């Protein structure tokens, strides 16, 4: 186990998680478990710039570093990245990609929990690619002696965002721009928004600035919806979701965050992704029905009535 490596004083630990927001949210369990297993350690998170503020607010890390991604032929960049990766007693690679496998070598092959060839605590389960992200990370952490996976305390996120008149519902019409099949048509989100408004529920549209065209399409159908696209930080979005009556969204980061905050969530999947591997996970165990997954090969074929029927 890592605690037996004979350190003088607290261990210096690096946690690598670079992925998109949904993947980052699914790693909350692993973050909390690493923190609980190493209460006296100085833990640094290496992540991407859009996720850094969320990491800095979290109670699991003493320090957050933004990855200095660089090309292999850029010597000054490589030296800078190597300095970021060096000086740690142990590294938890939760990204487990070919990129971070290269980082293992660049860092000088330190004690490492991941899938990199030659890693001291290598995750070699042949079924890892068929496991839900949380189960896969739980199995990986067991290689480093972390058997008990903690439920993350997310109370630090509850107060974020604007205070809106209740009840309101969060709508997430965006998804990866390069994967349009992961999006339920914006006009159908608009029809849902109009139905909610008729029931006395304020529809609140959230997403990135790049989702403003989708919001505009929704507003054409339901002008009374509130458009917050591009106007909330991730911390804001968490608190906003915590207080919402429910959330309806595509398989994308804000929907994962809403589910993690305990918001009753209806998540829409096309055949472009598999909920058995990446479905959002609710906040409290035993809260049956908090997350409802609707899947159809093409979201363009998903009728409004089916989504409306799944609402809490």
N, C-alpha and C positions, 0 to 999 in steps of 0.2 A: 504494500500500500504506500501511497505517497507520503503519508505522515511518518514513515520510517526512513526517510532519505537522509536523516541526520543533519538537519540545518541548525545553525546557530542563530537563534532569533526567528522572527516571523518569516515565512516563505514568501517569495515574490512569484506571483502566479499571473500568467497571461491567459485571457479567454478571447478566442477569435470567433466573431460572428459578424459577417459582412453582409448577409443577405438582405432581401427586400423586407418590408415591414411585416408582412404576414409570417415569414420565417423567423424574424426576430421575436415576434410575440410568442410563437410556439416554443421558443427557447427560454421563456421566462422560468419554466419549471427547472431547466438545467442550471440557469443562473442562480436561482435560489438554493438549489441543492449544493452547488459548488461553494457558495457562501457559507451555508450551514456546516459543510464538511471541513472548512478551513476558517474558523471564526477569527483566528489571529493573523491571518495572512494579509499581505498587501496585494489586492487583486486589481489588475488593469484589464480593461476591455479594449480590444482593437475592433473598430467597426467603420462603417461608411459615414460620411458627413451628415446625410439626412437623419441618421439614427443617433447621432452623438448626444444631442440634448436629452433625449429619452434615457440614454444610458447614464448621463450625468445626474439626472434626477433620481435614478434608481438607488435603492439601499444596498446593492450587491457589490459595488465597485468603489475603490478609493480613487481611481483615475480612469479617464477615458481618452484613448488615442484615436485620431482619425487616420485611417490607412493611407499611406503615401504610395498609391498604386503607380507602377512605373513599367516601362518596357525593359526587357532583359538586356538590351544593348545600351541602356542609359546608365553608365557607371556611377555618376553622382547620385542619381535616383536610387540605384541599387544599394549604395552605401547608406543612404538615408533610411531606406526601408530596413536594411539589416540592423541598423541601430535601434529601430523600433521593435524588432523581434528579439533582440539580444538582452542578456542579463537576467533572465527569468529562471527560477528553479524548476518550474513545470509549466507546460502549456496545454490548455484544453482547446483543441481545434473543433469547434462546433459547426464550422462551415463545411469541413470534410470534402473539399473539392480538389481537382488537380492543381488549381492555383495555390491552395494552402499546403498541398503536398510539396510544392516547390518552395514555399516559405519554410517548411521544416528543414530543408537542405540549406537554404540561405541563412537560417538562424544558427547553423552549425550542429544540427541534429541534437537538440536538447531533449530532456525527458518530455515525452509528448503523448497525449491521448488523442488519437484520431485514426485515420486510415492510411497515412503516409507509410510507404514501404520503409521498414527499418525503425518505425516508432516503437518506443519502449512499452507503450500500452496500446497496442494496435487493435482496432475493432475489426475483427475478421469474420463476423457472423455472415454466412452466405445469404441470409434472408434480409439483410439490412435494407436493401432497396425495395422490399415489399412490406416494410413496417411503417406505421404512422410515425411522423416526425418525433413526437414525444416518446413513443415506445423505442424508437431507434436510439434516441439520445440517452434514454434510461439504460438501455443495454450497453451503449458505449461507455457511460460513466461507471458502470459496474466493473469495467476493466481496470479502472483506477481506484477501486475500493469504495465507490459511492453507491451504496445499496439502497438507501432510503431516499427517494425523490421527494423533495419538499413541494407543497402547494405554495405558490408565490403569494406573498402579501402585497396586494395592489392598492392598499388604502392611500398611499402617497399620490395616487393618480385621480382620486375621486373628486377633488375640488376644482379641477381644471376646466377651462372653457367658460363661455358666457352662460349666465342664468337666463333661461328662456321660460315663458309661461307654459305650464304643463296642462294637459298632456301633449307631448310631441313625439314624433317618430323620425328616426334617422334613416335617410335613403342614401345608398352608396352606388351610384350608377356607373362608376369608372372601373377599370381593370387595366392590365398591361396593354399599352397602346399597340404593341406588336402582336397581340393575341385578341383580335376583335371578337372572336367566337366566345370569349369568356364574358361578354357583355349582354345582358338582357336589354332589348331595345329601349332607348330613352323615352320614346313615346309611351311605352307601356308603363314605365316608371311614372310618367306624367299622369296616366289614367289612374294608377294606384294612388298618387298624391291627391288627385281630385276626389277620389272616393274617401280617403282619410279625412280630408278637409270637410267633406259633407258629414262625417261622423264626429266632428268636433276635435279632431287631432291635427295639430300643426305639422305638415311635412317639412323636414329640414334636410336640405341637400348638402352633402359634404364630399370632399375630395380635394385633389390638387388643382392648381391653376389650370393645368392642361385639361381638366374635366369641365371647364366653364361652358364649352359648347354643348355638352350633355345637359348641364343645368339649364341652359337657355331653352333647349328642346322640351324639358320638363315644364318650365315656366310658361311656355306657349300653351300647354294643355291646362296647367294649374297655376295661374298667376299669383295665387295667394301663398304658394310655397316660399320658404325662406332659403335663399341661396347663400351658403357659407363656403362654397368651393374656393380654395386658395386663401381662406381667411382664418384658418385655425392651425395651430401647431399640433403636433402629435399629443402633447400633454393636454391641450385644450380638447382635442377630439376624444380622449379617454374620459374626461370628466363629463363632457356632453353626452357621451354614450351611456355612462353610468346612470344618469338621471332620466334617460329616455324611456318611453313606454315600451318601445321595441325598435329593432333595426331590420331593414331589408336591404340586402346588398349582394353583389357578385362576389366570386371567390377572389378577394383582394385584401390588402392590408388593413384598411379601416374596418372592414367587416370582422376580421380576426380580432382586432383590438376591442370592438364592441362586445363580442362574445366573451373575451377574457375579462372584461369589466363586469360581467354578470347580466348584461342587457339581453333580454329575450331576442334571439336572432334567427332570421330566416336567410339562409345563404344559398345562392343559386349557382349550380355547377353545370357546365357543358361537358362534353366528352374530352375537352382539352386538358382537364385535370381530374384527378381521382380523389374523391373525399376520403377513401380508405387510407390514403397516405397523407393528406394535407388538410382535412376538414378543420374548421375552427373548433376550439375546445372551450367549454364553459368555465365559469369561475369556481363554482362550488360543486364538490362531488355529491352525487345523489340528487342533483337538481334536474330531474328528468324533464326533457322537453325544452330546456333553455335554448338549445341550438337545434333547429330543424333544417335538414338538408334536402333541397329539391334538385334533382338531376335529370337532365334530358340531353340527348346527343347535340342538339342545336338550340341555344336559348331563344333564337328567333321563333321557335315553335312552342315556347312555354306560355300558356294562356294566363291572362290576368286572374281568372277565377281560381286557378290552382294556387297561385301565390297568395291571393286574398284568403283562401281557405286555410292556409298554413299559419296565418297571423294569430298571435296569442289573444 
